[in-house]
Amino acid sequence: MSELDDRSIGGLARGLSRWFAAEARDLAWRRTRDPYAIWVSEIMLQQTRVETVERYWPRFLARFPDVASLAAADEDAVLEQWSGLGYYRRARLLHQGAKHVHGALGGELPRSVSGLRAIPGIGRYTAGAIASIAFDEQAALVDGNVARVHSRLAALVDPKAQDAKHEGHWRFVERVLERGSPRVLAQALMELGATVCTPRSPNCGGCPVSRGCRARAEGVQAAIPAVRIKKPAAELHYFAVGVRSGDRLLMERRGDTGLLAGVWCLPLVARDPRRTVEAQRDEVAAGIGGLLGVKVSLGEGELGVVKHVFSHRVWHVVVWEGRLARRVKIAGRRDGLRLGWSVGGVMPEGGVPTLTRKLLAALPATTP
Ligand code: SF4
């Protein structure tokens, strides 16, 4: 299938510009030209719904209004603001990026894609988004929405050509951005994919560029992109133990890598799903007791099983309650783990992911 010709690209750019001016959603981050604020929005929007980001973005900017304030913050404070958004690695990289911009670049985000890509956590897409949206530079950006729109406009039926990493999409966007305001056209392409040319049931009747769409002309829009057979998510099994001491509840900060890196959870112990829960009771009690150097007794029976779905993993977590034989003092690291107390329902400073809130809700008389 050949590339779209210059005439089609020109018509597309005109149609998109007009449509975006009239129909674009009024999203808070579209009312600013502050590159830092746009950077934050682009990181949040990765893997996260617009409706969720609408709640988090203003709060995050109220707490960290500029690069300097984010760079000066503790990682715990950053993760706390990110709590519930998921993919905590994004927050940590954003924080590292802000430190880099503050320390090495005088607090100013560069305008060029190459300059932006030298910042930790900023990849090809995010660099293109910041350069085009904040600085109106001709910097291409391709996400899943843009790749789908282009695949349909050009009737790309080969699944390999539909992938967002395919260079053909980047060339297409470059050609579109040359024909008007990159700020407007880049956002319009993404908006079209998000609201009109959606993955299922594209609204071709309400599409501003339907006249130039090859997929529509050929009646193949529903077949693009090709359906992918997803690998089933890996299922993992854990015990979580709510260890109480008076009104205190033991929390464990997860390690620096992997899912939930650096955020607070109940202490977790891997579970062997081939063995019964009861058969593993003593090992779990000993494992948690070993963390603290004091005997832990588990309550009668489990409190429930919490299922949590990550993008490529499903966790099944059996929740148990435990009690300490005596009070213990916890400060800082023990055995490579970082432990702390939630006191009267108030969590230690840092991120608290959704899974943790679900586990706390499974414990009796606990305020998440
Ligand atoms: Fe997508 Fe339909 Fe518009 Fe083509 S006409 S770009 S398939 S919404």
Residues whose N, C-alpha, C, O or C-beta is under 5 A from the ligand:
A	BS01	SF4	V149 R152 V196 C197 P202 N203 C204 C207 V209 S210 C213 A215 R216 Q221
